Amino acid sequence: MKPLAKTLGLAALLISGCAHYPVNVPLPTREAASGYRFQPGEPQSSSDDLLLMLAYSGGGTRAAAFSYGVLEQL
């Protein structure tokens, strides 16, 4: 490889390391009724109902298999 090509490749790598991401603008206000929020109902004293919420993260075959295995055991 020519020295000029090596130098340009190294310069491209160094410059790309200085890349910068856009900063999100803060919201002026927060609305309590919007977004992903659980709104609890009225408390019940003698109920056999059970609410179970599960959240799994991960993206891929292994994460999906793990989530399926947990649900299967439950």
PDB file of N, CA, C, O and CB in Angstrom:
ATOM      1  N   MET A   1       0.842  -1.170   0.000  1.00  0.00           N
ATOM      2  CA  MET A   1       0.000   0.000   0.000  1.00  0.00           C
ATOM      3  C   MET A   1       0.892   1.240   0.000  1.00  0.00           C
ATOM      4  O   MET A   1       1.949   1.255   0.632  1.00  0.00           O
ATOM      5  CB  MET A   1      -0.961  -0.006   1.217  1.00  0.00           C
ATOM      6  N   LYS A   2       0.469   2.253  -0.696  1.00  0.00           N
ATOM      7  CA  LYS A   2       1.245   3.486  -0.783  1.00  0.00           C
ATOM      8  C   LYS A   2       1.137   4.263   0.526  1.00  0.00           C
ATOM      9  O   LYS A   2       0.117   4.187   1.212  1.00  0.00           O
ATOM     10  CB  LYS A   2       0.764   4.354  -1.969  1.00  0.00           C
ATOM     11  N   PRO A   3       2.174   5.001   0.869  1.00  0.00           N
ATOM     12  CA  PRO A   3       2.128   5.781   2.106  1.00  0.00           C
ATOM     13  C   PRO A   3       1.013   6.819   2.108  1.00  0.00           C
ATOM     14  O   PRO A   3       0.440   7.105   3.159  1.00  0.00           O
ATOM     15  CB  PRO A   3       3.452   6.467   2.328  1.00  0.00           C
ATOM     16  N   LEU A   4       0.695   7.391   0.938  1.00  0.00           N
ATOM     17  CA  LEU A   4      -0.371   8.395   0.874  1.00  0.00           C
ATOM     18  C   LEU A   4      -1.726   7.756   1.192  1.00  0.00           C
ATOM     19  O   LEU A   4      -2.545   8.346   1.897  1.00  0.00           O
ATOM     20  CB  LEU A   4      -0.405   9.063  -0.522  1.00  0.00           C
ATOM     21  N   ALA A   5      -1.955   6.556   0.670  1.00  0.00           N
ATOM     22  CA  ALA A   5      -3.215   5.856   0.940  1.00  0.00           C
ATOM     23  C   ALA A   5      -3.334   5.499   2.418  1.00  0.00           C
ATOM     24  O   ALA A   5      -4.415   5.609   2.997  1.00  0.00           O
ATOM     25  CB  ALA A   5      -3.319   4.584   0.080  1.00  0.00           C
ATOM     26  N   LYS A   6      -2.244   5.078   3.026  1.00  0.00           N
ATOM     27  CA  LYS A   6      -2.256   4.770   4.461  1.00  0.00           C
ATOM     28  C   LYS A   6      -2.548   6.018   5.287  1.00  0.00           C
ATOM     29  O   LYS A   6      -3.319   5.979   6.245  1.00  0.00           O
ATOM     30  CB  LYS A   6      -0.913   4.158   4.891  1.00  0.00           C
ATOM     31  N   THR A   7      -1.922   7.119   4.901  1.00  0.00           N
ATOM     32  CA  THR A   7      -2.115   8.373   5.626  1.00  0.00           C
ATOM     33  C   THR A   7      -3.555   8.852   5.508  1.00  0.00           C
ATOM     34  O   THR A   7      -4.157   9.273   6.496  1.00  0.00           O
ATOM     35  CB  THR A   7      -1.157   9.447   5.103  1.00  0.00           C
ATOM     36  N   LEU A   8      -4.109   8.786   4.296  1.00  0.00           N
ATOM     37  CA  LEU A   8      -5.499   9.206   4.107  1.00  0.00           C
ATOM     38  C   LEU A   8      -6.462   8.301   4.866  1.00  0.00           C
ATOM     39  O   LEU A   8      -7.441   8.780   5.439  1.00  0.00           O
ATOM     40  CB  LEU A   8      -5.855   9.213   2.620  1.00  0.00           C
ATOM     41  N   GLY A   9      -6.196   7.000   4.876  1.00  0.00           N
ATOM     42  CA  GLY A   9      -7.041   6.065   5.618  1.00  0.00           C
ATOM     43  C   GLY A   9      -6.988   6.335   7.108  1.00  0.00           C
ATOM     44  O   GLY A   9      -8.019   6.310   7.781  1.00  0.00           O
ATOM     45  N   LEU A  10      -5.810   6.591   7.628  1.00  0.00           N
ATOM     46  CA  LEU A  10      -5.657   6.900   9.047  1.00  0.00           C
ATOM     47  C   LEU A  10      -6.343   8.222   9.390  1.00  0.00           C
ATOM     48  O   LEU A  10      -6.982   8.343  10.435  1.00  0.00           O
ATOM     49  CB  LEU A  10      -4.167   6.959   9.428  1.00  0.00           C
ATOM     50  N   ALA A  11      -6.210   9.212   8.506  1.00  0.00           N
ATOM     51  CA  ALA A  11      -6.868  10.500   8.743  1.00  0.00           C
ATOM     52  C   ALA A  11      -8.384  10.340   8.739  1.00  0.00           C
ATOM     53  O   ALA A  11      -9.070  10.955   9.556  1.00  0.00           O
ATOM     54  CB  ALA A  11      -6.442  11.529   7.680  1.00  0.00           C
ATOM     55  N   ALA A  12      -8.919   9.519   7.830  1.00  0.00           N
ATOM     56  CA  ALA A  12     -10.364   9.288   7.788  1.00  0.00           C
ATOM     57  C   ALA A  12     -10.850   8.623   9.072  1.00  0.00           C
ATOM     58  O   ALA A  12     -11.912   8.974   9.585  1.00  0.00           O
ATOM     59  CB  ALA A  12     -10.733   8.423   6.576  1.00  0.00           C
ATOM     60  N   LEU A  13     -10.089   7.673   9.590  1.00  0.00           N
ATOM     61  CA  LEU A  13     -10.460   7.019  10.844  1.00  0.00           C
ATOM     62  C   LEU A  13     -10.434   7.992  12.017  1.00  0.00           C
ATOM     63  O   LEU A  13     -11.321   7.973  12.870  1.00  0.00           O
ATOM     64  CB  LEU A  13      -9.527   5.848  11.123  1.00  0.00           C
ATOM     65  N   LEU A  14      -9.414   8.839  12.051  1.00  0.00           N
ATOM     66  CA  LEU A  14      -9.316   9.794  13.157  1.00  0.00           C
ATOM     67  C   LEU A  14     -10.416  10.842  13.092  1.00  0.00           C
ATOM     68  O   LEU A  14     -10.962  11.231  14.124  1.00  0.00           O
ATOM     69  CB  LEU A  14      -7.953  10.475  13.148  1.00  0.00           C
ATOM     70  N   ILE A  15     -10.743  11.299  11.902  1.00  0.00           N
ATOM     71  CA  ILE A  15     -11.800  12.309  11.761  1.00  0.00           C
ATOM     72  C   ILE A  15     -13.158  11.718  12.096  1.00  0.00           C
ATOM     73  O   ILE A  15     -13.990  12.387  12.710  1.00  0.00           O
ATOM     74  CB  ILE A  15     -11.814  12.884  10.336  1.00  0.00           C
ATOM     75  N   SER A  16     -13.394  10.472  11.701  1.00  0.00           N
ATOM     76  CA  SER A  16     -14.700   9.862  11.983  1.00  0.00           C
ATOM     77  C   SER A  16     -14.883   9.619  13.483  1.00  0.00           C
ATOM     78  O   SER A  16     -16.018   9.513  13.946  1.00  0.00           O
ATOM     79  CB  SER A  16     -14.849   8.536  11.212  1.00  0.00           C
ATOM     80  N   GLY A  17     -13.816   9.531  14.238  1.00  0.00           N
ATOM     81  CA  GLY A  17     -13.916   9.362  15.681  1.00  0.00           C
ATOM     82  C   GLY A  17     -14.405  10.620  16.380  1.00  0.00           C
ATOM     83  O   GLY A  17     -14.813  10.565  17.541  1.00  0.00           O
ATOM     84  N   CYS A  18     -14.369  11.738  15.697  1.00  0.00           N
ATOM     85  CA  CYS A  18     -14.831  13.000  16.268  1.00  0.00           C
ATOM     86  C   CYS A  18     -16.273  13.294  15.876  1.00  0.00           C
ATOM     87  O   CYS A  18     -16.746  14.415  16.067  1.00  0.00           O
ATOM     88  CB  CYS A  18     -13.928  14.142  15.823  1.00  0.00           C
ATOM     89  N   ALA A  19     -16.968  12.317  15.339  1.00  0.00           N
ATOM     90  CA  ALA A  19     -18.360  12.534  14.936  1.00  0.00           C
ATOM     91  C   ALA A  19     -19.183  12.900  16.151  1.00  0.00           C
ATOM     92  O   ALA A  19     -18.862  12.490  17.267  1.00  0.00           O
ATOM     93  CB  ALA A  19     -18.946  11.280  14.244  1.00  0.00           C
ATOM     94  N   HIS A  20     -20.215  13.648  15.953  1.00  0.00           N
ATOM     95  CA  HIS A  20     -20.995  14.143  17.066  1.00  0.00           C
ATOM     96  C   HIS A  20     -22.475  13.911  16.781  1.00  0.00           C
ATOM     97  O   HIS A  20     -22.902  14.010  15.631  1.00  0.00           O
ATOM     98  CB  HIS A  20     -20.705  15.639  17.319  1.00  0.00           C
ATOM     99  N   TYR A  21     -23.223  13.621  17.757  1.00  0.00           N
ATOM    100  CA  TYR A  21     -24.650  13.321  17.612  1.00  0.00           C
ATOM    101  C   TYR A  21     -25.473  14.562  17.944  1.00  0.00           C
ATOM    102  O   TYR A  21     -25.033  15.398  18.733  1.00  0.00           O
ATOM    103  CB  TYR A  21     -25.062  12.134  18.524  1.00  0.00           C
ATOM    104  N   PRO A  22     -26.659  14.692  17.356  1.00  0.00           N
ATOM    105  CA  PRO A  22     -27.501  15.852  17.692  1.00  0.00           C
ATOM    106  C   PRO A  22     -28.093  15.698  19.095  1.00  0.00           C
ATOM    107  O   PRO A  22     -28.497  14.604  19.491  1.00  0.00           O
ATOM    108  CB  PRO A  22     -28.637  16.023  16.648  1.00  0.00           C
ATOM    109  N   VAL A  23     -28.139  16.771  19.817  1.00  0.00           N
ATOM    110  CA  VAL A  23     -28.674  16.766  21.171  1.00  0.00           C
ATOM    111  C   VAL A  23     -30.182  17.011  21.097  1.00  0.00           C
ATOM    112  O   VAL A  23     -30.634  17.915  20.394  1.00  0.00           O
ATOM    113  CB  VAL A  23     -27.971  17.845  22.061  1.00  0.00           C
ATOM    114  N   ASN A  24     -30.947  16.216  21.812  1.00  0.00           N
ATOM    115  CA  ASN A  24     -32.395  16.397  21.840  1.00  0.00           C
ATOM    116  C   ASN A  24     -32.754  17.670  22.590  1.00  0.00           C
ATOM    117  O   ASN A  24     -32.176  17.985  23.630  1.00  0.00           O
ATOM    118  CB  ASN A  24     -33.082  15.185  22.487  1.00  0.00           C
ATOM    119  N   VAL A  25     -33.714  18.388  22.041  1.00  0.00           N
ATOM    120  CA  VAL A  25     -34.187  19.607  22.682  1.00  0.00           C
ATOM    121  C   VAL A  25     -35.105  19.215  23.834  1.00  0.00           C
ATOM    122  O   VAL A  25     -35.999  18.393  23.635  1.00  0.00           O
ATOM    123  CB  VAL A  25     -34.924  20.536  21.663  1.00  0.00           C
ATOM    124  N   PRO A  26     -34.920  19.774  25.036  1.00  0.00           N
ATOM    125  CA  PRO A  26     -35.782  19.410  26.162  1.00  0.00           C
ATOM    126  C   PRO A  26     -37.230  19.841  25.923  1.00  0.00           C
ATOM    127  O   PRO A  26     -37.487  20.873  25.303  1.00  0.00           O
ATOM    128  CB  PRO A  26     -35.257  20.040  27.453  1.00  0.00           C
ATOM    129  N   LEU A  27     -38.159  19.047  26.416  1.00  0.00           N
ATOM    130  CA  LEU A  27     -39.566  19.390  26.305  1.00  0.00           C
ATOM    131  C   LEU A  27     -39.892  20.524  27.277  1.00  0.00           C
ATOM    132  O   LEU A  27     -39.392  20.536  28.402  1.00  0.00           O
ATOM    133  CB  LEU A  27     -40.457  18.153  26.582  1.00  0.00           C
ATOM    134  N   PRO A  28     -40.722  21.472  26.853  1.00  0.00           N
ATOM    135  CA  PRO A  28     -41.043  22.581  27.755  1.00  0.00           C
ATOM    136  C   PRO A  28     -41.882  22.137  28.952  1.00  0.00           C
ATOM    137  O   PRO A  28     -41.685  22.629  30.063  1.00  0.00           O
ATOM    138  CB  PRO A  28     -41.779  23.668  26.995  1.00  0.00           C
ATOM    139  N   THR A  29     -42.818  21.207  28.731  1.00  0.00           N
ATOM    140  CA  THR A  29     -43.655  20.694  29.822  1.00  0.00           C
ATOM    141  C   THR A  29     -43.835  19.198  29.658  1.00  0.00           C
ATOM    142  O   THR A  29     -43.623  18.647  28.578  1.00  0.00           O
ATOM    143  CB  THR A  29     -45.034  21.407  29.854  1.00  0.00           C
ATOM    144  N   ARG A  30     -44.227  18.548  30.743  1.00  0.00           N
ATOM    145  CA  ARG A  30     -44.483  17.104  30.706  1.00  0.00           C
ATOM    146  C   ARG A  30     -45.961  16.893  30.947  1.00  0.00           C
ATOM    147  O   ARG A  30     -46.529  17.396  31.916  1.00  0.00           O
ATOM    148  CB  ARG A  30     -43.622  16.331  31.769  1.00  0.00           C
ATOM    149  N   GLU A  31     -46.583  16.133  30.039  1.00  0.00           N
ATOM    150  CA  GLU A  31     -48.003  15.838  30.185  1.00  0.00           C
ATOM    151  C   GLU A  31     -48.155  14.480  30.862  1.00  0.00           C
ATOM    152  O   GLU A  31     -47.689  13.466  30.341  1.00  0.00           O
ATOM    153  CB  GLU A  31     -48.729  15.858  28.804  1.00  0.00           C
ATOM    154  N   ALA A  32     -48.797  14.462  32.008  1.00  0.00           N
ATOM    155  CA  ALA A  32     -48.934  13.231  32.786  1.00  0.00           C
ATOM    156  C   ALA A  32     -49.882  12.239  32.127  1.00  0.00           C
ATOM    157  O   ALA A  32     -49.798  11.043  32.405  1.00  0.00           O
ATOM    158  CB  ALA A  32     -49.422  13.550  34.186  1.00  0.00           C
ATOM    159  N   ALA A  33     -50.773  12.695  31.271  1.00  0.00           N
ATOM    160  CA  ALA A  33     -51.760  11.802  30.669  1.00  0.00           C
ATOM    161  C   ALA A  33     -51.278  11.180  29.369  1.00  0.00           C
ATOM    162  O   ALA A  33     -51.985  10.342  28.808  1.00  0.00           O
ATOM    163  CB  ALA A  33     -53.038  12.548  30.421  1.00  0.00           C
ATOM    164  N   SER A  34     -50.112  11.548  28.867  1.00  0.00           N
ATOM    165  CA  SER A  34     -49.651  11.003  27.598  1.00  0.00           C
ATOM    166  C   SER A  34     -48.416  10.137  27.811  1.00  0.00           C
ATOM    167  O   SER A  34     -47.764  10.192  28.854  1.00  0.00           O
ATOM    168  CB  SER A  34     -49.348  12.132  26.603  1.00  0.00           C
ATOM    169  N   GLY A  35     -48.123   9.360  26.825  1.00  0.00           N
ATOM    170  CA  GLY A  35     -46.957   8.497  26.889  1.00  0.00           C
ATOM    171  C   GLY A  35     -47.309   7.107  27.386  1.00  0.00           C
ATOM    172  O   GLY A  35     -48.482   6.754  27.507  1.00  0.00           O
ATOM    173  N   TYR A  36     -46.284   6.328  27.671  1.00  0.00           N
ATOM    174  CA  TYR A  36     -46.469   4.960  28.141  1.00  0.00           C
ATOM    175  C   TYR A  36     -46.510   4.954  29.659  1.00  0.00           C
ATOM    176  O   TYR A  36     -45.497   4.730  30.322  1.00  0.00           O
ATOM    177  CB  TYR A  36     -45.345   4.034  27.620  1.00  0.00           C
ATOM    178  N   ARG A  37     -47.685   5.200  30.194  1.00  0.00           N
ATOM    179  CA  ARG A  37     -47.840   5.220  31.643  1.00  0.00           C
ATOM    180  C   ARG A  37     -49.021   4.350  32.039  1.00  0.00           C
ATOM    181  O   ARG A  37     -50.059   4.358  31.377  1.00  0.00           O
ATOM    182  CB  ARG A  37     -48.028   6.663  32.160  1.00  0.00           C
ATOM    183  N   PHE A  38     -48.864   3.617  33.096  1.00  0.00           N
ATOM    184  CA  PHE A  38     -49.918   2.762  33.606  1.00  0.00           C
ATOM    185  C   PHE A  38     -50.828   3.593  34.489  1.00  0.00           C
ATOM    186  O   PHE A  38     -50.377   4.238  35.436  1.00  0.00           O
ATOM    187  CB  PHE A  38     -49.337   1.554  34.383  1.00  0.00           C
ATOM    188  N   GLN A  39     -52.100   3.572  34.174  1.00  0.00           N
ATOM    189  CA  GLN A  39     -53.082   4.297  34.977  1.00  0.00           C
ATOM    190  C   GLN A  39     -53.791   3.292  35.879  1.00  0.00           C
ATOM    191  O   GLN A  39     -54.640   2.540  35.402  1.00  0.00           O
ATOM    192  CB  GLN A  39     -54.109   5.069  34.070  1.00  0.00           C
ATOM    193  N   PRO A  40     -53.468   3.259  37.158  1.00  0.00           N
ATOM    194  CA  PRO A  40     -54.093   2.280  38.056  1.00  0.00           C
ATOM    195  C   PRO A  40     -55.581   2.576  38.237  1.00  0.00           C
ATOM    196  O   PRO A  40     -56.015   3.728  38.236  1.00  0.00           O
ATOM    197  CB  PRO A  40     -53.384   2.276  39.425  1.00  0.00           C
ATOM    198  N   GLY A  41     -56.333   1.511  38.391  1.00  0.00           N
ATOM    199  CA  GLY A  41     -57.763   1.653  38.635  1.00  0.00           C
ATOM    200  C   GLY A  41     -58.040   1.836  40.118  1.00  0.00           C
ATOM    201  O   GLY A  41     -57.131   2.062  40.916  1.00  0.00           O
ATOM    202  N   GLU A  42     -59.278   1.737  40.457  1.00  0.00           N
ATOM    203  CA  GLU A  42     -59.678   1.861  41.862  1.00  0.00           C
ATOM    204  C   GLU A  42     -59.204   0.630  42.634  1.00  0.00           C
ATOM    205  O   GLU A  42     -59.323  -0.487  42.130  1.00  0.00           O
ATOM    206  CB  GLU A  42     -61.225   2.028  41.990  1.00  0.00           C
ATOM    207  N   PRO A  43     -58.677   0.805  43.828  1.00  0.00           N
ATOM    208  CA  PRO A  43     -58.238  -0.349  44.614  1.00  0.00           C
ATOM    209  C   PRO A  43     -59.429  -1.217  45.020  1.00  0.00           C
ATOM    210  O   PRO A  43     -60.478  -0.721  45.431  1.00  0.00           O
ATOM    211  CB  PRO A  43     -57.469   0.113  45.864  1.00  0.00           C
ATOM    212  N   GLN A  44     -59.230  -2.522  44.892  1.00  0.00           N
ATOM    213  CA  GLN A  44     -60.280  -3.472  45.271  1.00  0.00           C
ATOM    214  C   GLN A  44     -59.768  -4.297  46.438  1.00  0.00           C
ATOM    215  O   GLN A  44     -58.642  -4.796  46.409  1.00  0.00           O
ATOM    216  CB  GLN A  44     -60.690  -4.393  44.066  1.00  0.00           C
ATOM    217  N   SER A  45     -60.592  -4.440  47.461  1.00  0.00           N
ATOM    218  CA  SER A  45     -60.133  -5.126  48.658  1.00  0.00           C
ATOM    219  C   SER A  45     -60.306  -6.634  48.587  1.00  0.00           C
ATOM    220  O   SER A  45     -59.476  -7.359  49.136  1.00  0.00           O
ATOM    221  CB  SER A  45     -60.860  -4.599  49.850  1.00  0.00           C
ATOM    222  N   SER A  46     -61.340  -7.135  47.939  1.00  0.00           N
ATOM    223  CA  SER A  46     -61.571  -8.585  47.924  1.00  0.00           C
ATOM    224  C   SER A  46     -61.711  -9.073  46.486  1.00  0.00           C
ATOM    225  O   SER A  46     -62.802  -9.431  46.044  1.00  0.00           O
ATOM    226  CB  SER A  46     -62.838  -8.954  48.745  1.00  0.00           C
ATOM    227  N   SER A  47     -60.617  -9.081  45.777  1.00  0.00           N
ATOM    228  CA  SER A  47     -60.644  -9.508  44.385  1.00  0.00           C
ATOM    229  C   SER A  47     -59.592 -10.587  44.163  1.00  0.00           C
ATOM    230  O   SER A  47     -58.501 -10.527  44.731  1.00  0.00           O
ATOM    231  CB  SER A  47     -60.408  -8.311  43.436  1.00  0.00           C
ATOM    232  N   ASP A  48     -59.921 -11.565  43.344  1.00  0.00           N
ATOM    233  CA  ASP A  48     -58.970 -12.610  42.989  1.00  0.00           C
ATOM    234  C   ASP A  48     -58.257 -12.289  41.678  1.00  0.00           C
ATOM    235  O   ASP A  48     -57.465 -13.097  41.192  1.00  0.00           O
ATOM    236  CB  ASP A  48     -59.680 -13.956  42.885  1.00  0.00           C
ATOM    237  N   ASP A  49     -58.529 -11.121  41.102  1.00  0.00           N
ATOM    238  CA  ASP A  49     -57.883 -10.736  39.854  1.00  0.00           C
ATOM    239  C   ASP A  49     -56.414 -10.421  40.099  1.00  0.00           C
ATOM    240  O   ASP A  49     -56.044  -9.869  41.135  1.00  0.00           O
ATOM    241  CB  ASP A  49     -58.594  -9.527  39.223  1.00  0.00           C
ATOM    242  N   LEU A  50     -55.600 -10.777  39.143  1.00  0.00           N
ATOM    243  CA  LEU A  50     -54.169 -10.524  39.227  1.00  0.00           C
ATOM    244  C   LEU A  50     -53.734  -9.838  37.946  1.00  0.00           C
ATOM    245  O   LEU A  50     -54.044 -10.305  36.850  1.00  0.00           O
ATOM    246  CB  LEU A  50     -53.370 -11.842  39.458  1.00  0.00           C
ATOM    247  N   LEU A  51     -53.030  -8.750  38.077  1.00  0.00           N
ATOM    248  CA  LEU A  51     -52.467  -8.043  36.934  1.00  0.00           C
ATOM    249  C   LEU A  51     -50.960  -8.238  36.976  1.00  0.00           C
ATOM    250  O   LEU A  51     -50.299  -7.839  37.935  1.00  0.00           O
ATOM    251  CB  LEU A  51     -52.848  -6.519  36.948  1.00  0.00           C
ATOM    252  N   LEU A  52     -50.430  -8.847  35.943  1.00  0.00           N
ATOM    253  CA  LEU A  52     -48.996  -9.112  35.859  1.00  0.00           C
ATOM    254  C   LEU A  52     -48.486  -8.469  34.583  1.00  0.00           C
ATOM    255  O   LEU A  52     -48.962  -8.786  33.493  1.00  0.00           O
ATOM    256  CB  LEU A  52     -48.687 -10.652  35.884  1.00  0.00           C
ATOM    257  N   MET A  53     -47.529  -7.575  34.708  1.00  0.00           N
ATOM    258  CA  MET A  53     -46.959  -6.896  33.552  1.00  0.00           C
ATOM    259  C   MET A  53     -45.509  -7.329  33.411  1.00  0.00           C
ATOM    260  O   MET A  53     -44.727  -7.227  34.356  1.00  0.00           O
ATOM    261  CB  MET A  53     -47.071  -5.346  33.688  1.00  0.00           C
ATOM    262  N   LEU A  54     -45.160  -7.809  32.237  1.00  0.00           N
ATOM    263  CA  LEU A  54     -43.797  -8.239  31.959  1.00  0.00           C
ATOM    264  C   LEU A  54     -43.239  -7.414  30.819  1.00  0.00           C
ATOM    265  O   LEU A  54     -43.948  -7.118  29.857  1.00  0.00           O
ATOM    266  CB  LEU A  54     -43.744  -9.745  31.624  1.00  0.00           C
ATOM    267  N   ALA A  55     -41.983  -7.044  30.920  1.00  0.00           N
ATOM    268  CA  ALA A  55     -41.313  -6.293  29.859  1.00  0.00           C
ATOM    269  C   ALA A  55     -39.980  -6.970  29.573  1.00  0.00           C
ATOM    270  O   ALA A  55     -39.166  -7.162  30.476  1.00  0.00           O
ATOM    271  CB  ALA A  55     -41.109  -4.788  30.259  1.00  0.00           C
ATOM    272  N   TYR A  56     -39.768  -7.322  28.338  1.00  0.00           N
ATOM    273  CA  TYR A  56     -38.514  -7.962  27.918  1.00  0.00           C
ATOM    274  C   TYR A  56     -37.792  -7.037  26.967  1.00  0.00           C
ATOM    275  O   TYR A  56     -38.419  -6.361  26.152  1.00  0.00           O
ATOM    276  CB  TYR A  56     -38.774  -9.343  27.248  1.00  0.00           C
ATOM    277  N   SER A  57     -36.503  -7.005  27.066  1.00  0.00           N
ATOM    278  CA  SER A  57     -35.729  -6.197  26.140  1.00  0.00           C
ATOM    279  C   SER A  57     -34.761  -7.096  25.392  1.00  0.00           C
ATOM    280  O   SER A  57     -34.527  -8.243  25.774  1.00  0.00           O
ATOM    281  CB  SER A  57     -34.974  -5.067  26.880  1.00  0.00           C
ATOM    282  N   GLY A  58     -34.227  -6.573  24.360  1.00  0.00           N
ATOM    283  CA  GLY A  58     -33.299  -7.323  23.533  1.00  0.00           C
ATOM    284  C   GLY A  58     -33.901  -7.523  22.162  1.00  0.00           C
ATOM    285  O   GLY A  58     -35.120  -7.574  22.005  1.00  0.00           O
ATOM    286  N   GLY A  59     -33.067  -7.631  21.206  1.00  0.00           N
ATOM    287  CA  GLY A  59     -33.567  -7.808  19.855  1.00  0.00           C
ATOM    288  C   GLY A  59     -32.777  -8.901  19.166  1.00  0.00           C
ATOM    289  O   GLY A  59     -31.600  -8.722  18.851  1.00  0.00           O
ATOM    290  N   GLY A  60     -33.395  -9.987  18.941  1.00  0.00           N
ATOM    291  CA  GLY A  60     -32.705 -11.068  18.262  1.00  0.00           C
ATOM    292  C   GLY A  60     -33.282 -12.406  18.657  1.00  0.00           C
ATOM    293  O   GLY A  60     -34.186 -12.496  19.487  1.00  0.00           O
ATOM    294  N   THR A  61     -32.752 -13.421  18.059  1.00  0.00           N
ATOM    295  CA  THR A  61     -33.253 -14.771  18.275  1.00  0.00           C
ATOM    296  C   THR A  61     -33.035 -15.229  19.707  1.00  0.00           C
ATOM    297  O   THR A  61     -33.920 -15.840  20.305  1.00  0.00           O
ATOM    298  CB  THR A  61     -32.588 -15.735  17.317  1.00  0.00           C
ATOM    299  N   ARG A  62     -31.881 -14.944  20.254  1.00  0.00           N
ATOM    300  CA  ARG A  62     -31.573 -15.401  21.610  1.00  0.00           C
ATOM    301  C   ARG A  62     -32.479 -14.717  22.634  1.00  0.00           C
ATOM    302  O   ARG A  62     -32.963 -15.371  23.558  1.00  0.00           O
ATOM    303  CB  ARG A  62     -30.096 -15.132  21.945  1.00  0.00           C
ATOM    304  N   ALA A  63     -32.712 -13.423  22.485  1.00  0.00           N
ATOM    305  CA  ALA A  63     -33.580 -12.696  23.403  1.00  0.00           C
ATOM    306  C   ALA A  63     -35.023 -13.176  23.282  1.00  0.00           C
ATOM    307  O   ALA A  63     -35.723 -13.306  24.286  1.00  0.00           O
ATOM    308  CB  ALA A  63     -33.499 -11.191  23.137  1.00  0.00           C
ATOM    309  N   ALA A  64     -35.467 -13.438  22.055  1.00  0.00           N
ATOM    310  CA  ALA A  64     -36.827 -13.926  21.852  1.00  0.00           C
ATOM    311  C   ALA A  64     -36.989 -15.324  22.453  1.00  0.00           C
ATOM    312  O   ALA A  64     -38.024 -15.622  23.049  1.00  0.00           O
ATOM    313  CB  ALA A  64     -37.175 -13.944  20.350  1.00  0.00           C
ATOM    314  N   ALA A  65     -35.989 -16.173  22.305  1.00  0.00           N
ATOM    315  CA  ALA A  65     -36.051 -17.518  22.877  1.00  0.00           C
ATOM    316  C   ALA A  65     -36.071 -17.463  24.399  1.00  0.00           C
ATOM    317  O   ALA A  65     -36.795 -18.226  25.039  1.00  0.00           O
ATOM    318  CB  ALA A  65     -34.865 -18.361  22.398  1.00  0.00           C
ATOM    319  N   PHE A  66     -35.288 -16.575  24.974  1.00  0.00           N
ATOM    320  CA  PHE A  66     -35.287 -16.424  26.431  1.00  0.00           C
ATOM    321  C   PHE A  66     -36.651 -15.947  26.931  1.00  0.00           C
ATOM    322  O   PHE A  66     -37.178 -16.474  27.911  1.00  0.00           O
ATOM    323  CB  PHE A  66     -34.187 -15.439  26.869  1.00  0.00           C
ATOM    324  N   SER A  67     -37.215 -14.950  26.255  1.00  0.00           N
ATOM    325  CA  SER A  67     -38.534 -14.417  26.650  1.00  0.00           C
ATOM    326  C   SER A  67     -39.595 -15.493  26.534  1.00  0.00           C
ATOM    327  O   SER A  67     -40.456 -15.611  27.406  1.00  0.00           O
ATOM    328  CB  SER A  67     -38.921 -13.201  25.781  1.00  0.00           C
ATOM    329  N   TYR A  68     -39.544 -16.273  25.475  1.00  0.00           N
ATOM    330  CA  TYR A  68     -40.515 -17.360  25.293  1.00  0.00           C
ATOM    331  C   TYR A  68     -40.355 -18.398  26.398  1.00  0.00           C
ATOM    332  O   TYR A  68     -41.351 -18.899  26.920  1.00  0.00           O
ATOM    333  CB  TYR A  68     -40.343 -18.024  23.902  1.00  0.00           C
ATOM    334  N   GLY A  69     -39.126 -18.727  26.761  1.00  0.00           N
ATOM    335  CA  GLY A  69     -38.899 -19.700  27.824  1.00  0.00           C
ATOM    336  C   GLY A  69     -39.409 -19.222  29.169  1.00  0.00           C
ATOM    337  O   GLY A  69     -39.964 -20.006  29.939  1.00  0.00           O
ATOM    338  N   VAL A  70     -39.223 -17.934  29.462  1.00  0.00           N
ATOM    339  CA  VAL A  70     -39.727 -17.378  30.724  1.00  0.00           C
ATOM    340  C   VAL A  70     -41.242 -17.426  30.742  1.00  0.00           C
ATOM    341  O   VAL A  70     -41.837 -17.829  31.741  1.00  0.00           O
ATOM    342  CB  VAL A  70     -39.234 -15.928  30.927  1.00  0.00           C
ATOM    343  N   LEU A  71     -41.876 -17.019  29.650  1.00  0.00           N
ATOM    344  CA  LEU A  71     -43.350 -17.056  29.589  1.00  0.00           C
ATOM    345  C   LEU A  71     -43.862 -18.480  29.691  1.00  0.00           C
ATOM    346  O   LEU A  71     -44.891 -18.720  30.321  1.00  0.00           O
ATOM    347  CB  LEU A  71     -43.858 -16.413  28.287  1.00  0.00           C
ATOM    348  N   GLU A  72     -43.172 -19.417  29.091  1.00  0.00           N
ATOM    349  CA  GLU A  72     -43.599 -20.805  29.139  1.00  0.00           C
ATOM    350  C   GLU A  72     -43.545 -21.334  30.573  1.00  0.00           C
ATOM    351  O   GLU A  72     -44.428 -22.084  30.991  1.00  0.00           O
ATOM    352  CB  GLU A  72     -42.726 -21.664  28.217  1.00  0.00           C
ATOM    353  N   GLN A  73     -42.513 -20.949  31.325  1.00  0.00           N
ATOM    354  CA  GLN A  73     -42.382 -21.416  32.705  1.00  0.00           C
ATOM    355  C   GLN A  73     -43.418 -20.761  33.614  1.00  0.00           C
ATOM    356  O   GLN A  73     -43.877 -21.372  34.579  1.00  0.00           O
ATOM    357  CB  GLN A  73     -40.973 -21.134  33.230  1.00  0.00           C
ATOM    358  N   LEU A  74     -43.783 -19.519  33.306  1.00  0.00           N
ATOM    359  CA  LEU A  74     -44.797 -18.850  34.115  1.00  0.00           C
ATOM    360  C   LEU A  74     -46.145 -19.483  33.893  1.00  0.00           C
ATOM    361  O   LEU A  74     -47.133 -19.056  34.489  1.00  0.00           O
ATOM    362  CB  LEU A  74     -44.857 -17.361  33.795  1.00  0.00           C
TER     363      LEU A  74
END
